[in-house]
Amino acid sequence: MRMMNFPKRYLIVILTFICTSVCYIERVGFSIAYTIAADAAGINQSSKGKILSTFYYGYACSQVPGGWAAQRIGGRKVLLLSFVLWSMTCALVPLNPNLVLTLVIARLLVGVAQGFIFPSIHTVLAQWVPPHERSRSVSLTTSGMYLGAAAGMLFLPSLVKYKGPQSVFLAEAALGAMWSMLWFTYASDPPRSEHPKATAAGFGESLLPIKGVQKFKVENGGNSVRSSTKIPWKRILFSLPVWAIVVNNFTFHYALYVLMNWLPTYFELGLKLSLQEMGSSKMMPYLNMFIFSNIGGMLADHFVTKRILSVTKTRKLLNTVGFVVASLALMAIPVFRTSNGAVICSSVALGFLALGRAGFAVNHMDIAPRYAGIVMGVSNTAGTLAGIIGVDFTDAQVEVVMVLEQEQEQEQEQEQEKYEDDDLHSY
């Protein structure tokens, strides 16, 4: 009986939290399963990198179309369609490293499908969540990414060990199917098609139009349904606040993706430490992101609700504090030559990056509540490109460093041999 009084918007937020968790379990799971299968098949590092990066190309291409589709069709339907598509792909595609074309097409499909997810989520949350709950709702939803990544890294290697790499695909497909059933059963559109949560007065500082751009028609039963939508693309693309969000998203994901992809390499090559020896400590950066993301959301809503700071000042404060502390922690990582020091610095860096999300990640709904999904698609495209650029650029730097180290080692060996020859001649 008590569940009858449970606000529907809370259920929507919980389901979107589970959604992002499952998505990141899928991403981490593929990396783990494919890497193990590819190593067993003797696939070289270059080929592995191409397969792993294919996902992000599909992901980058579908962000803006995802926002458009969520705006036209509805975030609830697009989100369900996305999950069904990538879950079926995981269930049907065999994990055979030698079937390169098949894996490329499969990863592109998964990337395209998951590219629709975050624009759809922002569209749904903008419809359901009132302005004074936006920060903690978006922060909780996005924190699912970090919890999913941590859970995947912790449990999926054991699944691969005992059941084989293909079992990860089947497990991910099962999780996707279960979430789809929950979403289909319990999710719904807001009671009023005007989406009153998006236009509630008193808190938001909308900079893009939210009225006079939609037409409605009355169907049987007296319910009004959106029949067409005019999207102000020009105002979105030439809006300085939108570009501020784009820059923040690019910066955030550049740091995040570089650390996610290269921190294990730094531990193994830079610190000469096996990841197996680190145990659960390698999960700390992701768990820290989960914690700080929710702290940032609660702080932001507290500042806004209690009128301590305006919405704009709240976003700027958390964004600035988060990014400044994260920058200092990132610069401190090379100073420490121990695993504990590197774990602490990376945990602080990623934690405060997550805190900064309470600034820019929620701002989509502040400046354009009616078009939050589209603005999210635009900014998340920049974030995905940042990952591609950052990881590739770091890869090039690592290769240069490794070549220089090899040359240095060769010079030292030659000097040592010359020194030994001189000793022999002296006799």
Secondary structure, DSSP 4 states (H G I P E B T S, - for coil): -GGGGS-HHHHHHHHHHHHHHHHHHHHHHHHHHHHHHHHHHT--HHHHHHHHHHHHHHHHHTHHHHHHHHHHT-HHHHHHHHHHHHHHHHHHS---TT-HHHHHHHHHHHHHHHHTHHHHHHHHHHHHS-GGGHHHHHHHHHHHHHHHHHHHHHHHHHHHHHH-THHHHHHHHHHHHHHHHHHHHH----SSTT-GGGG-TTT----S--SSSEEEEE-TTS-EEEEEE---HHHHHT-HHHHHHHHHHHHHHHHHHHHHHHHHHIIIIIS---HHHHGGGGGHHHHHHHHHHHHHHHHHHHHHHTTSS-HHHHHHHHHHHHHHHHHHHHHHGGG--SHHHHHHHHHHHHHHHHHHHHHHTTHHHHH-GGGHHHHHHHHHHHHHHHHHHHHHHHHHHHHHHHHHHHHHHHHHHHHHHHHHHHHHHH-
